[in-house]
Amino acid sequence: MAKRIFITGIWHETNTFAHGRTELDDFYAYQYSEGDEIFAAFADTNTEIGGAMNAAMKLDLNLIPGLFAGAVPSGLVTAEAYQTLVKRTLELLEGAGEIDGVLVHLHGAWVAEGATETDAQFLAAIRSKLPPGTPLVATFDLHANLSEELIAQADALVGYDTYPHNDMGARGAEAAQILHRMLWSTRRPVKILRKLPFAPPPQVQGTASEPVAGIMAKMHDMETWGGIWSASIAWGFPYADVAHLGVGILVQGDDHGHALRIADDLAMTIWRQRGDFDAGLVEVEDAVRRAMAAPGGPVMLVDVADNAGGGAPGDGTTILAKLIDQSARKAVVVLCDPEAVRGAKALGAGAMFSGNVGGKSDDLHGPPMPLAGEVVFQEPVRYQRRGDYMTGNWIDLGEVAVIQADGVTVMLTEAKAMPFDADHLTAAGIAATMQQIIVVKSAIAWQAHFRSFAKGEIYVDTPGICASNLKRFEYTKLDRALYPIDDDGIWPAK
């Protein structure tokens, strides 16, 4: 008889330095489904739930859906949103009847008001409603800030192995397989967590580049050693001011000593290479000049500090200002600016737009920028992702306007556009491959798609809440020195 598995999840990457709060409506607007809606939303998608669904059919697991809620990375989640989502999850769990196991899909860097270790507290709430011995397996993002409390609340955890992320489906399937293994035995893996006093910025966490590529290859080799169930490295999300910030190494296996030796080996390997995680940045004016002079395009100007997928507002104007100052040609910038979109909508396609764009969310990403040009596109935009990241997911940008200001194309959106692919540009009539310059408000997630045709890339030293220079931020919750926020940390602890 098929085992009954409750599947649920809440996903948020919280930038505690961001202005404003993440409300319940932000989850409803981005990703929210419950009950059988989950199966319709995630079938045939490269997501953890999509992967778990595929594995469940092969493993004869009967998935009982709870809810899945996700919001675009942003500021602290309100206490009301947190409490409402957890309460509804528990209601669905209690209404599910007898449950044999649980799969939970998390981010690992969720921070709500009054609940600093929010992911751990969410798991604890679920655990409190389960009969003793019920196995619970969770997945987490590569940018998770792991903690002992989080690890303690699950029988096993599985983290992403790639950044840009393209293995979510595989990790969801792996979690289902581990849960299946537990269901048919009384065995549980020992879990060893090693936390390093090290917080590299996302820009240098790419798993296809050194030094991370070599470290991940070593971890994958160790996973094949006898008695190891799973190993993960969570490289952390440094824009969360929490005590448990930093790189976490999780090794799970049959033997405590064996898992401990592997975890310590990986931790020491990373620690010895910490000086190799250097974020090379180029000053804005020089970056624009280089991109304009490049023999071919598109050249990607990476606005790391205004990373829309890291909690930044996505309305930074610093690069746009220099593009206009230098009379750039065939350059594209995307800004989240609902006010400007409304103004362009009132004018309509073909009209001339004149007004300030961007720089309205806070005073950290450049001031509002005067812009004059023709409205060449004005429509609502909703599209389905075709790239490697969250393949198949539907994205709603709300109303969108495209302003052609001489050689610079400015795409204005109501909702933040996370540039994991070029689908948002295509949906607004912009041909990415025909551009000389494309500004991406991202760290490295853009690479999975754009690198297939980009002719160059320049990481730009812009101001903002996702800056790669972590010394720009004031951390108040840390209880130890972390590299590179501090000149050095101490590890192993004395």
C-alpha distance (Angstrom), angle and dihedral (degrees) to the residues before:
residue distance angle dihedral
M1 . . .
A2 3.82 . .
K3 3.77 116.2 .
R4 3.81 115.5 -119.1
I5 3.82 111.7 -123.8
F6 3.79 123.6 -170.5
I7 3.82 109.2 -144.6
T8 3.78 122.7 -166.3
G9 3.79 143.5 136.5
I10 3.78 149.4 178.0
W11 3.80 119.4 -153.2
H12 3.79 127.9 -166.1
E13 3.80 133.7 143.7
T14 3.79 102.8 -155.8
N15 3.78 121.6 -153.1
T16 3.79 102.4 -161.3
F17 3.81 90.5 -168.3
A18 3.82 92.0 60.5
H19 3.78 119.7 106.1
G20 3.78 116.5 -117.6
R21 3.79 132.0 22.5
T22 3.78 134.3 -86.8
E23 3.79 108.3 -117.0
L24 3.78 132.6 -160.7
D25 3.80 89.2 -104.5
D26 3.82 88.9 60.6
F27 3.80 89.0 63.3
Y28 3.78 92.4 45.9
A29 3.81 90.2 49.3
Y30 3.82 96.9 50.4
Q31 3.80 110.3 29.5
Y32 3.74 126.4 -12.6
S33 3.78 129.3 143.6
E34 3.76 135.9 143.5
G35 3.78 137.3 -173.6
D36 3.79 115.8 2.1
E37 3.82 89.2 -13.5
I38 3.80 85.6 79.9
F39 3.80 92.0 63.5
A40 3.80 91.6 49.5
A41 3.81 91.9 46.9
F42 3.81 98.1 47.5
A43 3.81 106.8 29.8
D44 3.82 111.0 123.9
T45 3.82 93.0 4.8
N46 3.78 128.4 129.2
T47 3.80 92.6 -120.0
E48 3.78 133.9 112.8
I49 3.80 91.6 -102.9
G50 3.81 91.4 46.1
G51 3.82 90.0 52.0
A52 3.80 92.5 46.1
M53 3.80 90.5 50.3
N54 3.80 91.7 53.6
A55 3.80 92.4 46.8
A56 3.80 92.8 46.4
M57 3.79 91.3 60.3
K58 3.81 91.1 54.2
L59 3.81 93.6 43.1
D60 3.82 95.5 44.8
L61 3.79 93.5 -119.5
N62 3.79 117.3 154.7
L63 3.81 106.5 -140.2
I64 3.80 115.6 -147.6
P65 3.82 107.6 -162.6
G66 3.78 123.0 -134.6
L67 3.80 114.9 169.8
F68 3.76 136.9 -60.5
A69 3.79 119.5 -153.7
G70 3.79 127.4 177.6
A71 3.80 132.9 170.3
V72 3.79 130.1 -167.2
P73 3.82 110.0 -94.7
S74 3.79 107.3 -85.3
G75 3.80 143.5 125.4
L76 3.80 131.5 -35.7
V77 3.80 114.0 -41.3
T78 3.79 111.1 -118.8
A79 3.78 119.5 -111.5
E80 3.80 88.7 -120.6
A81 3.80 93.0 55.6
Y82 3.80 92.2 46.1
Q83 3.79 94.4 48.1
T84 3.80 93.9 44.5
L85 3.80 93.9 50.9
V86 3.80 93.9 45.9
K87 3.80 92.7 46.0
R88 3.80 92.2 50.5
T89 3.80 91.2 47.7
L90 3.79 90.8 53.6
E91 3.81 91.5 47.5
L92 3.79 90.0 54.4
L93 3.81 91.0 46.2
E94 3.80 92.4 50.8
G95 3.80 90.1 47.9
A96 3.79 93.0 50.4
G97 3.80 94.9 79.2
E98 3.78 122.6 -143.3
I99 3.80 111.1 4.9
D100 3.81 126.5 -164.7
G101 3.80 97.7 -169.2
V102 3.80 145.2 -10.6
L103 3.80 135.1 -128.8
V104 3.81 116.1 -164.3
H105 3.79 125.0 -174.3
L106 3.81 114.7 -153.9
H107 3.77 139.8 163.8
G108 3.79 100.1 -139.7
A109 3.82 96.7 -140.7
W110 3.81 98.3 72.0
V111 3.81 114.0 135.1
A112 3.81 122.1 -178.3
E113 3.78 130.5 -178.8
G114 3.80 108.3 -81.6
A115 3.81 92.9 4.9
T116 3.79 110.1 81.2
E117 3.82 94.0 170.6
T118 3.77 91.7 44.7
D119 3.81 99.0 158.9
A120 3.81 90.7 51.1
Q121 3.79 92.2 47.9
F122 3.80 90.8 49.9
L123 3.82 90.3 53.9
A124 3.80 90.6 46.0
A125 3.80 90.3 53.8
I126 3.80 90.7 52.7
R127 3.80 91.8 44.8
S128 3.80 90.7 53.5
K129 3.82 90.2 63.1
L130 3.80 96.5 48.9
P131 3.80 127.6 90.2
P132 3.82 112.5 -108.6
G133 3.77 112.5 -83.9
T134 3.81 96.5 25.1
P135 3.82 105.6 141.7
L136 3.80 117.9 -123.3
V137 3.81 123.2 -170.4
A138 3.81 123.4 -174.9
T139 3.78 135.4 -169.1
F140 3.81 125.3 -146.7
D141 3.79 139.9 -170.4
L142 3.81 122.9 -101.6
H143 3.84 87.1 -115.0
A144 3.80 93.9 57.4
N145 3.79 120.1 132.8
L146 3.78 97.8 -138.1
S147 3.79 121.9 -153.3
E148 3.79 136.3 -174.6
E149 3.80 89.5 -113.3
L150 3.80 92.3 55.8
I151 3.79 92.4 47.7
A152 3.81 91.4 48.9
Q153 3.81 93.6 56.7
A154 3.83 95.8 60.4
D155 3.78 132.4 56.6
A156 3.79 89.0 -139.8
L157 3.80 137.5 -4.5
V158 3.79 131.6 -156.5
G159 3.82 123.2 -158.8
Y160 3.79 132.0 -161.4
D161 3.80 114.6 -93.6
T162 3.81 98.8 -159.3
Y163 3.79 140.0 65.5
P164 2.96 117.6 -147.6
H165 3.79 79.2 45.9
N166 3.79 114.3 -118.8
D167 3.81 102.8 138.3
M168 3.81 101.3 70.7
G169 3.79 92.4 113.5
A170 3.80 91.3 50.8
R171 3.79 92.0 49.3
G172 3.79 91.7 49.6
A173 3.78 88.8 52.3
E174 3.81 90.9 47.7
A175 3.80 90.6 52.5
A176 3.81 90.3 51.7
Q177 3.81 90.7 49.4
I178 3.81 92.1 50.7
L179 3.79 90.4 48.9
H180 3.80 90.2 49.4
R181 3.81 89.3 52.5
M182 3.81 89.9 54.0
L183 3.79 93.8 46.8
W184 3.78 92.7 59.9
S185 3.79 96.3 46.1
T186 3.78 140.1 30.0
R187 3.79 92.4 -120.1
R188 3.80 124.2 117.8
P189 3.80 125.6 -177.4
V190 3.78 122.0 -114.4
K191 3.81 109.9 -117.1
I192 3.79 122.3 -141.9
L193 3.80 118.6 -170.8
R194 3.77 122.8 -171.3
K195 3.81 118.2 -172.2
L196 3.79 119.4 -162.2
P197 3.83 125.8 -155.4
F198 3.79 87.0 -122.7
A199 3.81 130.0 108.7
P200 3.82 112.3 179.2
P201 3.83 116.1 -170.7
P202 3.83 115.7 -110.3
Q203 3.79 91.0 -109.5
V204 3.81 90.4 74.1
Q205 3.81 97.6 39.1
G206 3.81 96.5 84.6
T207 3.79 110.3 136.9
A208 3.82 94.7 -150.5
S209 3.81 92.9 58.9
E210 3.78 133.7 63.2
P211 2.93 137.4 -65.2
V212 3.82 91.4 23.2
A213 3.82 95.3 45.2
G214 3.79 92.9 59.9
I215 3.79 93.2 44.7
M216 3.81 92.3 50.5
A217 3.81 90.5 48.0
K218 3.79 89.3 54.0
M219 3.81 90.6 49.6
H220 3.81 92.3 50.1
D221 3.80 90.3 51.1
M222 3.81 90.0 51.6
E223 3.81 90.1 50.8
T224 3.81 87.9 65.5
W225 3.79 92.5 57.8
G226 3.78 114.7 108.8
G227 3.77 117.8 -83.6
I228 3.81 97.2 16.9
W229 3.81 115.4 126.2
S230 3.79 99.0 -177.5
A231 3.80 143.2 -24.6
S232 3.80 129.6 -158.8
I233 3.78 138.1 176.6
A234 3.80 116.1 -151.7
W235 3.79 105.2 -162.0
G236 3.80 91.6 -164.5
F237 3.80 138.9 -128.1
P238 3.83 106.7 -99.0
Y239 3.81 95.6 -167.1
A240 3.79 91.7 75.3
D241 3.80 114.9 90.1
V242 3.82 97.4 -146.1
A243 3.79 133.1 132.9
H244 3.82 92.3 -119.9
L245 3.82 94.3 56.3
G246 3.79 115.8 139.6
V247 3.78 148.2 61.4
G248 3.79 115.0 -37.8
I249 3.81 127.3 -164.0
L250 3.80 115.7 -159.5
V251 3.80 121.4 -170.5
Q252 3.81 121.9 177.8
G253 3.77 125.3 -171.0
D254 3.78 149.8 128.9
D255 3.81 98.3 -88.2
H256 3.82 123.6 52.7
G257 3.79 96.3 -150.4
H258 3.80 93.8 47.2
A259 3.81 93.3 49.5
L260 3.81 90.8 44.8
R261 3.80 93.0 54.1
I262 3.82 91.6 50.7
A263 3.81 92.9 47.5
D264 3.81 91.8 49.1
D265 3.81 91.8 47.0
L266 3.81 92.1 52.2
A267 3.80 91.9 44.6
M268 3.79 92.8 51.8
T269 3.82 91.1 46.2
I270 3.80 90.6 55.7
W271 3.79 94.3 42.5
R272 3.80 93.2 52.8
Q273 3.82 90.3 52.0
R274 3.81 97.2 45.4
G275 3.80 91.5 111.0
D276 3.83 89.9 60.6
F277 3.82 92.2 66.8
D278 3.78 95.7 89.5
A279 3.81 118.9 157.7
G280 3.81 104.9 -145.1
L281 3.81 108.4 -154.9
V282 3.83 132.3 -178.2
E283 3.82 124.7 -146.2
V284 3.82 112.2 -105.5
E285 3.82 100.8 -114.0
D286 3.79 92.6 46.2
A287 3.82 91.6 46.6
V288 3.81 92.1 54.3
R289 3.81 91.5 46.1
R290 3.80 91.9 51.6
A291 3.80 92.9 47.8
M292 3.81 92.3 50.0
A293 3.79 91.5 49.4
A294 3.80 95.4 48.6
P295 3.84 112.9 117.0
G296 3.79 92.7 -126.7
G297 3.77 142.0 9.6
P298 2.82 168.9 -66.0
V299 3.78 96.3 37.2
M300 3.80 111.4 -176.7
L301 3.80 115.9 -133.2
V302 3.79 102.5 -161.5
D303 3.80 112.7 -149.7
V304 3.79 95.4 -162.5
A305 3.81 97.1 170.2
D306 3.83 91.6 57.3
N307 3.81 93.7 48.1
A308 3.82 104.6 164.2
G309 3.81 89.2 -161.4
G310 3.80 92.4 53.6
G311 3.78 100.5 54.9
A312 3.81 99.9 -85.9
P313 3.83 117.7 133.8
G314 3.79 95.6 -114.2
D315 3.81 91.4 -134.6
G316 3.79 101.3 100.2
T317 3.80 113.9 143.3
T318 3.80 103.6 -170.4
I319 3.81 96.1 102.5
L320 3.81 93.7 37.6
A321 3.81 90.3 56.4
K322 3.81 91.8 54.2
L323 3.81 92.9 45.3
I324 3.80 90.1 56.2
D325 3.82 93.1 41.8
Q326 3.80 90.4 53.8
S327 3.85 94.5 43.1
A328 3.78 93.1 -120.5
R329 3.81 118.5 -165.2
K330 3.80 128.4 -143.5
A331 3.81 92.3 6.6
V332 3.81 124.2 149.1
V333 3.81 127.9 -158.3
V334 3.82 125.9 177.2
L335 3.83 118.4 -152.7
C336 3.78 130.0 -178.5
D337 3.81 103.0 -135.4
P338 3.83 116.3 144.1
E339 3.81 91.9 179.6
A340 3.81 93.7 55.9
V341 3.81 90.7 44.1
R342 3.80 90.2 55.8
G343 3.78 89.8 50.7
A344 3.80 92.1 50.8
K345 3.80 91.6 45.8
A346 3.79 90.8 54.3
L347 3.82 88.9 54.1
G348 3.81 96.3 44.1
A349 3.80 132.6 -148.9
G350 3.79 113.5 -44.0
A351 3.81 94.6 29.0
M352 3.78 125.6 113.8
F353 3.81 115.5 -106.0
S354 3.79 123.9 -152.4
G355 3.77 122.3 173.2
N356 3.79 148.0 89.8
V357 3.81 118.5 -62.9
G358 3.79 131.3 -168.4
G359 3.78 129.2 -6.9
K360 3.81 93.2 84.2
S361 3.80 103.0 111.3
D362 3.80 96.2 67.8
D363 3.80 141.3 -28.6
L364 3.80 95.6 -99.2
H365 3.82 104.1 81.3
G366 3.81 103.5 49.2
P367 3.82 131.1 -71.1
P368 3.83 126.7 -77.2
M369 3.81 108.8 -72.3
P370 3.83 123.3 -136.0
L371 3.80 107.6 -125.7
A372 3.80 131.3 -177.6
G373 3.78 124.9 -177.5
E374 3.78 148.5 104.0
V375 3.79 122.5 -60.9
V376 3.82 99.1 -125.7
F377 3.82 96.7 170.0
Q378 3.78 133.4 23.4
E379 3.80 120.9 166.3
P380 3.80 140.7 110.5
V381 3.80 110.7 -87.1
R382 3.79 126.1 -147.8
Y383 3.78 120.4 158.7
Q384 3.79 143.1 165.4
R385 3.79 118.8 -117.9
R386 3.81 113.4 -113.5
G387 3.81 98.4 175.6
D388 3.81 128.8 90.4
Y389 3.80 95.0 -90.0
M390 3.82 115.3 83.0
T391 3.79 89.1 -21.0
G392 3.79 111.4 -156.5
N393 3.81 97.0 20.2
W394 3.79 117.8 133.6
I395 3.81 117.3 -126.2
D396 3.80 124.2 -162.5
L397 3.81 116.3 -160.6
G398 3.80 93.6 174.5
E399 3.79 116.4 -142.9
V400 3.80 114.1 0.2
A401 3.79 131.9 -167.1
V402 3.79 128.2 -172.0
I403 3.80 117.4 -154.2
Q404 3.81 120.1 -163.4
A405 3.81 106.6 -152.0
D406 3.82 103.5 179.5
G407 3.81 104.3 -72.5
V408 3.80 96.3 -10.4
T409 3.81 121.2 85.7
V410 3.81 114.4 -157.4
M411 3.80 117.7 -165.8
L412 3.81 111.2 -160.1
T413 3.81 118.9 -162.1
E414 3.80 136.9 -174.8
A415 3.83 92.4 -142.8
K416 3.79 126.9 38.5
A417 3.79 115.1 -89.4
M418 3.79 111.4 -142.8
P419 3.83 104.9 -156.0
F420 3.78 99.6 -137.8
D421 3.82 87.1 134.5
A422 3.81 138.9 -1.8
D423 3.81 94.2 -103.3
H424 3.82 92.1 106.4
L425 3.80 90.4 56.1
T426 3.80 93.2 46.7
A427 3.80 91.1 49.9
A428 3.82 89.0 57.7
G429 3.80 94.0 47.9
I430 3.82 97.0 -100.1
A431 3.82 116.9 135.8
A432 3.80 104.9 -146.4
T433 3.81 95.6 -164.2
M434 3.80 91.9 56.6
Q435 3.81 95.6 59.2
Q436 3.79 129.4 99.1
I437 3.82 94.1 -154.8
I438 3.80 131.0 23.0
V439 3.80 119.7 -177.0
V440 3.81 111.7 -149.5
K441 3.78 120.4 -167.5
S442 3.76 95.0 -147.9
A443 3.79 144.2 94.9
I444 3.79 104.4 -128.6
A445 3.81 104.7 -45.7
W446 3.82 87.6 99.3
Q447 3.81 89.8 66.6
A448 3.81 96.8 75.9
H449 3.81 91.0 70.0
F450 3.79 111.1 15.1
R451 3.80 96.8 48.8
S452 3.80 88.9 68.3
F453 3.82 89.6 73.2
A454 3.83 108.1 9.6
K455 3.80 116.0 115.7
G456 3.80 95.2 -155.1
E457 3.78 145.6 -8.0
I458 3.80 133.2 -144.9
Y459 3.79 124.2 -172.5
V460 3.79 107.2 -143.6
D461 3.80 126.4 -146.2
T462 3.80 97.7 -129.5
P463 3.82 127.5 158.2
G464 3.79 121.1 -109.8
I465 3.77 149.8 98.0
C466 3.81 94.7 -68.3
A467 3.78 96.7 49.6
S468 3.79 114.8 153.4
N469 3.79 89.6 -137.1
L470 3.82 98.3 82.4
K471 3.78 92.0 -171.8
R472 3.83 86.0 77.5
F473 3.84 90.0 73.2
E474 3.78 131.4 78.2
Y475 3.81 109.6 -136.3
T476 3.80 115.3 -164.3
K477 3.82 103.3 170.9
L478 3.81 102.0 56.0
D479 3.79 116.0 113.1
R480 3.82 95.8 -169.9
A481 3.78 140.0 34.2
L482 3.81 114.3 -86.9
Y483 3.79 127.4 -163.0
P484 3.06 125.5 -99.4
I485 3.83 93.3 12.9
D486 3.79 84.2 62.0
D487 3.78 122.4 29.8
D488 3.78 89.0 -104.1
G489 3.77 143.3 -16.2
I490 3.78 130.3 -143.6
W491 3.78 120.6 -109.6
P492 2.92 135.2 -162.3
A493 3.81 89.8 33.4
K494 3.77 113.9 -118.9
